[in-house]
Amino acid sequence: MIGDQFGDVTVALDGDSVATVELHRPPTNYFDVALIRSLAEAYEALDADGRCRAIVLCSEGKHFCAGADFAGASVRGRGGGEREGGEPEGAGALYREAVRLFATATPVVAAVQGAAIGGGLGLACSADFRVAGPGARFSANFARLGFHHGFGLSVTLPAIVGQQRALELLYTGQRLDGAQAAEIGLCDRLVGAAEVRAEARALAVSIAGSAPLAVRSIRATMRGGLADAVRVATERELAEQQRLQQTADWSEGIRAAAERRPPRFEGR
């Protein structure tokens, strides 16, 4: 087993040419610019290594990824980390790092336990496949917070579940369990909670057993324009997020989420 570490992201490459890439910010695995940058660096290192043929993306703790922590020191279009010299990094920097995930060449299988919410859903949808258990929770909850979705979901979610279902999920912020996600294709394989990571690895091993040059060639054909599409989409997503973060509805959405009550939006 070959291991390495990129910030809060570890990489372990096994003898089947499958790398386990794990986030270590339990229990929620909230992300910021630094975490997404570390994940991109891990993917790019595996691309360059040549021995890795498939990746299992997973997380330590109760939840796969609960997105950004709006109640804490996370990304709100401002904040979210610092560049050298102490200059703040915002959501623009985060999305630039996220585009790197879509530009890499190695297939990714996400093992989703617990919540994949908001930007965490965006991260799950950056993978080629998603494996989950019945207790997983998927939600594009942005509109329930009073702002625009992000992380390239404008591109990825319709491609996975279809345009109409994507609109419904984005408009309503509906929460889906693992079985519901599997029913609409958001989850590719549904297994028992204790089997999620093993099943994700089994799928990755199956991919790794195919001719690696052929797999990368097929993936480039099927996903080759994805990074550019996500780059364009996140520019629009970010602009709308920044605009809506100046509204009373945004403030109410964040307060309501913190107080665990239904929001009372006024359209202003």
Helices and strands as residue ranges (DSSP letters): E 2-6, E 9-13, E 18-23, H 33-49, E 54-59, H 91-103, E 108-112, E 115-117, H 119-126, E 129-132, E 137-139, H 142-145, H 153-161, H 163-172, E 175-177, H 178-184, E 189-190, G 193-195, H 196-208, H 212-223, H 226-244, H 248-259
